[in-house]
Amino acid sequence: MKNYKELAKQCRLKVLEMVHRGQTSHIASNFSVIDIATVLYENLKEGDEVFWSKGWASASIYYFLAKQGKIPFEDLDKFPNAPYLALAETYVNGVLVSGGSMGHGLPVAVGLAIAKKMKGEKGTVYCIMGDGELNEGTTWESAMLASHHKLDNLVVFVDRNGWQAMGKTEEVINIDPCKAFQGFDWYAHEIDGHNHEQIERCLVDFVRPRAMICNTVKGKGVSFMEGHLLFHYKHVDKETYELALKELQK
């Protein structure tokens, strides 16, 4: 198996640097999704596409696009200046949907998956979502449409870190994501979103749309960022950067 642990570590180090230098926010939201994205991008095949509905994890998005060669790696040092904004926009090569507002990624991903089926094109369409997006009506309209068209070329990864902008997701609207997707005739399954082997096992062919509910830790990798809302918005100042860097380099 590939050394996903080291690959994810290198991503967290670079994303930390980008967010600190740019004095932007959402570092904890980036850190929760990095293990999922690391495994996914290391296993993409010809024709595969990745939609980031979770566009506020933009530093991670740009990092993986640079790893793919879709943008120059040195452009990461421009973040968050145009076109590499703190909320990912389609001005950047490889960003397929603007991700500031929630609930837009899956509808567009469903559209592309339908188009691929109609044209007989190979490749899987992946959509990375935050768990707060499960409150959006567009999510479930898209789920119904995907089921109707039997989109076996569509996979959703939900970064279920338990928090959204104003509090715990279960306290804002408490739903069971697995049961909700299953109710629309999706294959839905819970996994540990930091277990690379479990994530890798999700990347298999199937006969209907799939939703992988990835239980993650907000701020994963830095102890004082983990499991609360503070670093959803808080900037990473010099002292915080140095403390976080020390933990990540262990």
Secondary structure, DSSP 8 states (H G I E B T S, - for coil): ---HHHHHHHHHHHHHHHHHHHT-S-HHHHHHHHHHHHHHHHT--TT-EEEES-TT-HHHHHHHHHHHTSS-GGGGGGTTSTTS-SS--TTSTT--S--SSTT-HHHHHHHHHHHHHHHT----EEEEEEGGGGG-HHHHHHHHHHHHTT-TTEEEEEEE-SEETTEEHHHHS---HHHHHHHTT-EEEEEETT-HHHHHHT-S--SS-EEEEEE--TTTTSGGGTTSSHHHH----HHHHHHHHHHHT-
